[in-house]
Amino acid sequence: MKLIFKKLLYLAVMLFIISLISFVAINLAPNSFFASGELNPNITEESIAQLKEIYGLDKPLYVQFFSWVRNITML
């Protein structure tokens, strides 16, 4: 029983680390989600701010991470 608990704990830690690495890699990608929108002269700053609020990109990274994990697990 102790071995099973140890393996499950190891699995949970590894899943957390892999998801954290994936999240960081996605956020460090050279093209941001709004790169094309920010280059468009017809889009206002208010529109960009509203989109960032809708997608939660105005929140701290740890909030974005847990929201991302929650959304991934709902798939």
Steps between C-alpha positions, in 0.01 A plus 500: 500500500788733580653436158173585323471826692860585415441429129181709496677789669783475247244498217327811636829687535610402150166607350530836675857552376414399142196727493706788643770452235234488227335817628831686515598383151168618358528839670860551391422434134622788282160587353255615762129438472442867412807563283301533179231704672746745650651561156159578350449879508120459505496327839487733798681459830162458668418205273832333577449558873148358477624188319775451758237525774270251323781244462640567848836627376479800732520273805818386679684204347413260782128573449542450125681171565230352723229622264690336212531172694129509585412557134733221384345251742150590379578390144 
